[in-house]
């Protein structure tokens, strides 16, 4: 599904770029569906989650501050690959790898909430809103980001309380989130492709640099998350929590608040994180097959 979504988005970029306005609504629904499966009794913030969150925020801001004086575009592209919250699909991969789904689900919710709260401040100083007065920038970004990432959880709780039938239907049909993700990915890839085509050939070097930087960021986050998680006997949850990003959201944030070409970073991250997860799943299946011999 991933290659098909990316290819379709790239080939029919003009059409899908015209649907870019749908992306925030699709992100909302992508979060709402898996949030309906969460149980408040299973959501327990642990030391692992705090450490992962601190690494996510501190390393994202640290990389930006270190790279901005050298190459602002590279700084933004790398920064968004690190700051982006965890993908809800990470819980599925965690379960397939034999990790703690409950721990990962807690961190996924926590990272999305925290990014929603800090993004108005961060993007006011980092992104395209820096020319606006601080209060105007905070309000403009906050009006978009906070409802987008927090309201899906509130809506899930409201459905559970006031419309349990709908809540139960979404809880039992988690595959909907996957198809929403595929549609969203197709649209953001189409929008990214349309933007890149409009650029002159002199920017190709920047695009390759962003793709390379996102590869380094992806590998480092999986490795660091795994090492942090190992200390709590949750190495799989740690790796997925820090490494697997909500790339659709990351691309949208880059196109909305940063230099649009910076979205090449998270667009490439889509490929890198799926290559890593595919390799991990293949390795696990091979190990299980060898044990059965």
Residue pairs with C-beta under 8 A, 6 or more apart in sequence:
1 178
1 182
2 185
2 270
2 274
4 182
5 182
5 183
5 185
5 186
5 189
6 185
6 186
6 189
6 270
6 271
8 16
8 186
9 16
9 185
9 186
9 187
9 188
9 189
9 190
9 192
9 193
10 189
10 190
10 193
12 190
13 189
13 190
13 191
13 193
13 194
13 197
14 190
14 194
15 190
16 186
16 187
16 189
16 190
16 191
17 187
17 190
17 191
17 193
17 194
17 195
19 187
19 190
20 187
20 188
20 190
20 191
20 255
22 187
23 184
23 187
23 188
23 191
23 248
23 252
24 144
24 148
24 252
26 180
26 183
26 184
26 187
26 248
27 148
27 184
27 246
27 248
27 249
27 252
28 148
28 151
28 152
29 152
29 177
29 180
30 88
30 177
30 180
30 181
30 184
30 248
31 88
31 112
31 149
31 152
31 153
32 152
32 155
32 156
32 170
33 88
33 170
33 173
33 174
33 176
33 177
33 180
34 88
34 91
34 105
34 174
34 177
35 88
35 109
35 152
35 153
35 155
35 156
36 156
36 159
36 160
36 167
36 170
36 171
37 171
37 174
38 105
38 109
38 156
42 102
42 105
42 106
43 105
43 106
43 109
44 102
44 106
45 106
45 110
46 103
46 106
46 232
47 232
48 103
48 107
48 228
48 229
48 231
48 232
48 234
48 237
48 238
49 103
49 106
49 107
49 110
49 241
51 228
52 107
52 111
52 225
52 228
52 229
52 238
52 241
52 242
53 107
53 110
53 111
53 114
55 224
55 225
55 228
55 242
56 82
56 83
56 111
56 242
57 83
57 114
57 118
59 82
60 79
60 80
60 82
60 83
61 79
61 83
61 122
63 75
63 78
63 79
63 82
63 217
64 75
64 76
64 78
64 79
64 126
66 75
67 74
67 75
67 78
67 79
68 75
71 209
72 259
73 206
73 210
73 259
73 261
73 262
74 206
74 209
74 210
74 213
76 126
76 127
76 254
76 258
76 259
76 262
76 265
77 210
77 213
77 214
77 254
77 258
77 261
77 262
77 263
77 264
77 265
77 266
78 210
78 213
78 214
78 217
78 265
79 126
80 250
80 253
80 254
80 258
80 262
80 263
80 265
80 266
81 213
81 214
81 217
81 218
81 245
81 250
81 265
81 266
81 269
82 217
82 221
83 115
83 122
84 115
84 245
84 246
84 247
84 249
84 250
84 253
84 266
85 108
85 111
85 112
85 114
85 115
85 149
85 245
85 246
85 249
86 104
86 107
86 108
86 111
86 112
86 240
86 241
86 242
86 244
86 245
86 246
87 108
87 244
87 245
87 246
87 247
88 108
88 177
88 246
89 177
89 178
89 181
89 244
90 104
90 108
90 240
90 241
90 244
91 101
91 104
91 105
91 108
91 240
93 240
93 244
93 277
93 280
93 281
94 100
94 101
94 104
94 236
94 237
94 240
95 101
96 281
96 284
97 236
97 240
97 280
97 281
97 284
98 236
98 284
99 234
99 235
99 236
99 237
99 240
100 234
100 236
100 237
103 234
103 237
103 241
104 237
104 240
104 241
107 237
107 241
108 241
109 153
111 241
112 149
112 150
112 246
113 149
113 150
113 153
115 145
115 149
116 145
116 146
116 148
116 149
116 150
117 146
119 141
119 145
119 253
119 257
120 137
120 138
120 139
120 141
120 142
120 145
120 146
121 138
123 129
123 137
123 141
123 145
123 253
123 257
123 258
124 130
124 132
124 134
124 137
124 138
124 141
126 257
126 258
127 257
127 258
128 257
128 258
128 259
129 137
129 140
129 141
129 257
130 137
132 140
141 257
144 256
145 253
149 249
156 167
156 170
159 166
159 167
159 170
160 167
170 176
181 248
184 248
185 247
185 248
185 270
188 248
188 251
188 252
188 255
188 263
188 267
189 267
191 251
191 255
192 251
192 255
192 263
192 264
192 267
195 255
195 260
195 261
195 263
196 203
196 207
196 261
196 264
199 261
203 261
206 261
206 264
207 261
207 264
210 261
210 262
210 264
210 265
210 268
211 264
211 265
211 268
213 265
214 264
214 265
214 266
214 268
214 269
214 272
215 268
215 272
217 265
217 269
218 243
218 269
218 272
218 273
218 276
219 272
219 276
221 242
221 243
222 239
222 242
222 243
222 273
222 276
223 239
224 242
225 238
225 239
225 240
225 241
225 242
225 243
226 235
226 236
226 238
226 239
227 235
227 238
228 238
228 242
229 235
229 236
229 237
229 238
229 239
229 241
230 238
232 238
243 273
243 276
244 273
244 277
245 266
245 269
245 273
247 266
247 267
247 269
247 270
247 273
250 266
250 269
251 263
251 266
251 267
254 260
254 262
254 263
254 265
254 266
255 263
